[in-house]
Structure formats: structure tokens, C-alpha cells
Amino acid sequence: MKYGIYYAYWETEWEANYAPYVEKVAKLGFDILEVGAKPLPDYTKEQIRELRQCAADHGITLTAGYGPSYDHNMGSGDPAIRANATEWFKRLFDVMGQLEIPVIGGALYSYWPIDFTKPVYKEEDWKHSVEGVQILSELAKPYGINLGMEVLNRFENHILNTAEEGIRFVKEVDRENVKVMLDTFHMNIEETSMAAAILSAGSLLGHFHTGECNRMVPGQGRMPWREIGEALRDIHYDGFVVMEPFVHPGGQIGKDIHIWRDIKPNASMEQLDTDARNSVQFERYMFEG
């Protein structure tokens, strides 16, 4: 397994200059930096070259995460929205290919955060989402990009809420580069058993996010990490494990994630770094056995 962290742990907006975080996570003992996909389609050739070289220089693999905006919803029933999303994802995958990013995860089958004040129809939305992800799969395939269908809790989306639904969805899409993506924060809300969820996903598990039930770094809460690690070993998971902690209120991230208090009161940048370093060491210990 390779271990990473989402850049947004240190930020309050869904885009940033990622190069300094490449250097930071390398020093903290990570293998991966997960970046936000939102700004990537607008990168210049120079920005692409600089970020790719920075990652290579520090031995860091880049992965990407994205909660599609309403107008990037490949699962929309509106042909105009889907056409717009298709063009945007074409540009995104081209840049990801140049940056050698092998996987993107998130609610790629829908949009996020979903507006529950509008009607949702699970069966109909599911059908549109399967069709949309099949299109995404073909767009991503030439670049060798895997798509992680992130299973989210019921308060953030209505289509994929459990591992069982994620598995059924991926099998229905039936594309080699479309995988199940699980996240311990969401699993904590929806799954009866963490281990059973991971075991059921088996070889379909293509990306794995970690975080405590309160969104702190792994090891600072009550998640059953030993059980999770044993299950990952049982399915011989050798992919990416990316922690996705959110501890800062403020900005668009704070609004979308619903961080209404300082989860790490008065924590300095140095303290956040120390917590991240200790957490990745903790994960290696718990998951490697």
C-alpha cells in the first residue's frame, strides 16, 4: 500500500498551489499527495510541467479528488448539463494524463454537495449515473486513469450510500477502470461492519480514504483501525490509502464539509504537520500488520 493525504487538510478552499504541499508531504513521510481536480483543466503548460517535475523530484505520486459541481454532473438527466460535463472531463483527463495522475475519486456519478431541496429520484438518477460513468470511463481509458466511485453517507448523496450499493453500481457500469471507493468517515455512518464492507468490495476496491468519525487524522478518534487493517490485508489490497482530514472552519471547504467549529483549537501549522506525520506512521503500523 501507498499512503497519502488530501491537500485540503491545510486549506479552506478547493484549489491551491499544490507544489509546496508535494514537498511538505514528502518530508512528513507520505507517498502520495491528493490534489483537488477543480483547477486542473485550466492549468497552463508551464503549471503542468512544474507540478509534474516537483512530484518527480520528491518521489510523490499525485492522485485527484473531486466533488463535481452541478454543471459537471455526468449523472444528470439534462442532456445539456451532461454535454457540458463531458467537455470539462475531457480537459481534466488530458491534464491528469500529463501529470501522470492514475486515479480520481469522488462523487463522479453525481454532483456534490447535492441540493436536497430539489427532488431526488434514486432509481432514475442511478440509471443516468451508470450511463454517465460509462462515458467517463471511455474518456479516461486512453490515459490509464481509474475512476473511484466514492460511497457517501446519506446526508451528502442518495445514490451510493453503502459498500453493497457501490459494488452493485460498479458491476452495472461494467468497465475495467471503474472501481469502488470507500471512505471510513462515511462507512462509520452507514455500514454495520467496517470489515464486512471492505471484504465485500474485495478486488473491486480501487481507492481508500481514511479519517476519524469527527474528520480528524487517523489515530485521534475511535475508529476500529485494527479491524480495518485486517480486512484490507485479507483482500490483499495494495492500492492507495489517502487520509482526508478536515479540521478548519471557514472558506468554501468549511461550508461544504459543515465544519462549524475549530476541531483542532488553536493548532499551529507545525502541530498540524506533526499530527499528519504521526498519523501516517500509525496507519503503516495498523495496516501493514
C-alpha positions in Angstrom: 0.0 0.0 0.0 1.0 3.6 -0.5 -0.1 6.3 1.9 -1.3 9.8 1.2 -3.1 12.8 2.4 -5.5 15.3 0.8 -4.0 18.8 0.4 -7.2 20.3 1.9 -6.2 19.3 5.4 -4.2 22.6 5.4 -6.5 24.7 3.3 -10.0 26.2 3.3 -10.6 26.4 -0.5 -11.0 23.7 -3.1 -7.9 24.8 -5.0 -4.4 25.8 -4.1 -0.8 25.9 -5.2 0.0 22.2 -4.9 3.7 22.3 -5.3 4.5 23.3 -1.7 2.3 20.5 -0.4 4.2 18.0 -2.5 7.4 19.0 -0.7 5.6 19.1 2.7 4.1 15.6 2.5 7.4 14.1 1.3 9.1 15.4 4.4 6.2 14.1 6.6 6.6 10.6 5.3 3.8 10.2 2.8 4.0 8.6 -0.6 1.0 10.5 -2.1 -0.5 13.9 -2.3 -4.1 14.0 -3.3 -5.0 17.3 -5.1 -8.3 18.9 -5.9 -9.3 18.4 -9.6 -11.3 21.6 -9.9 -8.5 23.9 -11.2 -6.6 21.3 -13.3 -8.3 21.8 -16.7 -7.3 25.4 -16.7 -3.6 24.7 -15.9 -1.1 26.2 -18.4 1.6 24.0 -19.9 4.1 25.6 -17.5 2.0 24.9 -14.5 1.7 21.3 -15.6 5.4 20.9 -16.2 6.3 22.5 -12.8 3.9 20.3 -10.8 4.9 17.1 -12.6 8.6 17.8 -12.1 8.0 18.8 -8.4 6.3 15.5 -7.8 9.0 13.5 -9.6 11.8 15.4 -7.7 10.2 14.4 -4.3 9.2 10.9 -5.2 5.5 11.7 -4.7 2.6 10.2 -6.6 -0.3 12.5 -7.3 -3.9 11.4 -7.0 -7.0 13.6 -7.5 -10.3 14.1 -5.8 -13.4 15.9 -7.0 -17.0 16.5 -5.9 -18.4 17.6 -9.3 -20.3 20.9 -9.4 -23.9 20.9 -10.6 -22.9 21.7 -14.1 -20.3 18.8 -14.2 -22.9 16.2 -13.3 -22.5 13.2 -15.6 -25.5 11.7 -14.0 -27.8 14.5 -14.9 -31.0 13.8 -16.9 -30.4 17.1 -18.7 -28.5 16.5 -22.0 -27.1 20.0 -21.9 -25.6 19.5 -18.5 -24.1 16.2 -19.4 -22.6 17.6 -22.6 -21.0 20.4 -20.7 -19.7 17.9 -18.1 -18.3 15.7 -20.9 -16.3 18.5 -22.3 -15.0 19.5 -18.9 -13.9 16.0 -18.0 -12.1 15.6 -21.4 -10.0 18.6 -20.5 -9.4 17.3 -16.9 -8.3 13.8 -18.1 -5.9 15.3 -20.6 -4.2 17.3 -17.8 -4.3 14.4 -15.4 -2.6 12.3 -18.1 0.2 14.9 -18.4 0.6 15.0 -14.6 0.7 11.2 -14.5 -2.3 11.0 -12.1 -3.5 7.4 -12.1 -6.8 7.8 -10.1 -9.5 10.2 -9.4 -12.1 9.6 -6.7 -15.3 11.3 -5.6 -19.0 11.5 -6.4 -18.1 11.3 -10.1 -21.5 9.7 -10.7 -23.4 12.7 -9.5 -22.7 16.2 -8.1 -21.6 17.3 -4.7 -22.7 18.7 -2.3 -26.1 17.6 -3.5 -29.1 20.0 -3.1 -31.7 18.0 -1.2 -34.2 20.9 -1.5 -34.7 19.7 -5.1 -36.4 16.4 -5.9 -34.3 13.3 -6.0 -35.4 10.0 -7.6 -32.9 7.3 -6.7 -33.8 4.7 -9.4 -33.9 7.3 -12.2 -30.8 9.1 -11.0 -29.0 5.7 -10.7 -29.8 4.9 -14.3 -28.5 8.3 -15.6 -25.4 7.9 -13.4 -24.5 4.5 -14.8 -24.8 5.8 -18.3 -22.7 8.9 -17.4 -19.9 6.9 -15.7 -19.7 4.6 -18.8 -19.0 7.7 -20.8 -16.4 8.9 -18.3 -14.8 5.5 -18.4 -14.2 5.7 -22.1 -12.8 9.3 -21.8 -10.4 8.3 -19.0 -9.2 5.0 -20.5 -6.7 6.3 -23.0 -4.8 8.0 -20.1 -4.8 4.9 -17.9 -6.9 6.6 -15.3 -9.0 4.7 -12.8 -12.3 6.2 -11.6 -13.2 5.7 -7.9 -16.9 5.7 -7.2 -17.0 7.1 -3.7 -19.6 5.7 -1.4 -21.0 8.7 0.6 -23.2 8.9 3.6 -27.0 9.6 3.2 -26.6 13.3 4.1 -24.3 14.0 1.2 -25.7 11.9 -1.6 -28.6 9.5 -2.2 -27.2 7.2 -4.9 -24.3 5.3 -3.3 -24.5 5.1 0.5 -23.2 1.6 1.3 -20.5 -0.7 0.0 -23.2 -3.0 -1.3 -24.6 -0.2 -3.5 -21.1 0.8 -4.6 -20.4 -2.8 -5.7 -23.7 -3.1 -7.5 -23.2 0.2 -9.3 -19.6 -0.7 -10.4 -20.8 -4.1 -11.7 -23.6 -2.4 -13.6 -21.2 0.1 -15.2 -19.0 -2.9 -16.1 -15.8 -1.1 -17.1 -12.4 -2.2 -16.0 -11.2 1.3 -14.9 -14.3 2.0 -12.7 -13.8 0.9 -9.1 -15.4 1.1 -5.7 -14.1 3.8 -3.4 -14.7 3.5 0.3 -14.1 6.1 3.0 -14.0 5.3 6.7 -15.8 8.6 7.7 -18.8 7.7 5.5 -18.6 3.9 6.4 -18.8 4.9 10.1 -22.3 6.3 9.4 -23.7 3.8 7.1 -22.0 0.4 7.5 -22.9 -2.2 10.1 -19.4 -3.7 9.9 -16.3 -1.9 8.6 -14.6 -5.3 7.9 -17.6 -6.8 6.1 -17.9 -3.7 3.8 -14.2 -4.0 2.9 -14.3 -7.7 2.4 -17.4 -7.5 0.2 -15.7 -5.0 -2.1 -12.7 -7.3 -2.4 -10.9 -6.8 -5.7 -13.3 -4.1 -6.8 -11.8 -1.7 -4.2 -9.8 0.8 -6.2 -9.2 3.7 -3.8 -9.5 4.0 0.0 -10.0 7.2 2.1 -9.3 7.3 5.8 -10.4 9.7 8.6 -11.8 9.6 12.0 -15.6 9.9 12.8 -15.0 13.6 13.6 -12.8 14.1 10.5 -9.6 14.3 12.4 -6.5 12.4 11.3 -6.5 8.6 11.8 -5.4 7.7 15.3 -7.1 10.6 17.1 -10.6 9.1 17.4 -12.4 5.8 17.9 -12.4 4.1 14.5 -11.6 0.4 14.6 -8.3 0.7 12.8 -7.1 -2.8 13.6 -10.3 -4.3 12.1 -9.9 -2.1 9.1 -6.3 -3.1 8.6 -7.0 -6.8 8.9 -9.8 -6.5 6.3 -7.5 -4.7 3.9 -4.9 -7.4 4.3 -7.5 -10.1 3.9 -8.4 -8.8 0.4 -4.7 -8.2 -0.5 -5.4 -4.5 -1.1 -2.2 -3.0 -2.4 -3.6 0.3 -3.7 -3.7 3.9 -2.3 -4.7 4.8 1.2 -5.3 8.5 1.4 -6.3 10.3 4.6 -8.9 13.1 4.2 -9.0 15.0 7.5 -10.9 18.3 7.7 -10.3 20.4 10.9 -10.6 24.0 9.8 -13.8 26.1 9.7 -14.1 28.8 7.1 -13.9 29.1 3.3 -15.8 27.0 0.8 -14.4 23.8 2.3 -15.7 24.6 5.7 -19.1 25.4 4.3 -19.3 22.3 2.1 -18.0 19.9 4.8 -20.0 21.6 7.5 -17.1 22.4 9.8 -18.7 24.9 12.1 -16.1 24.8 14.9 -12.3 24.6 15.2 -11.8 20.9 15.5 -8.2 21.4 16.5 -8.4 24.5 18.6 -5.5 26.9 18.1 -3.5 24.3 16.3 -0.4 25.8 14.6 0.8 24.7 11.2 3.6 22.9 13.0 1.1 21.0 15.1 -1.0 20.0 12.0 2.2 18.7 10.4 3.1 16.7 13.5 -0.3 15.2 13.6 -0.1 14.2 10.0 3.4 12.7 10.4 2.3 10.7 13.4 -0.9 9.6 11.7 0.8 8.2 8.6 3.2 6.3 10.9 0.1 5.0 12.8 -1.6 3.9 9.6 1.5 2.0 8.3 1.7 0.2 11.7 -2.0 -0.7 11.8 -2.4 -1.6 8.1 0.8 -3.4 7.4 0.4 -5.8 10.3 
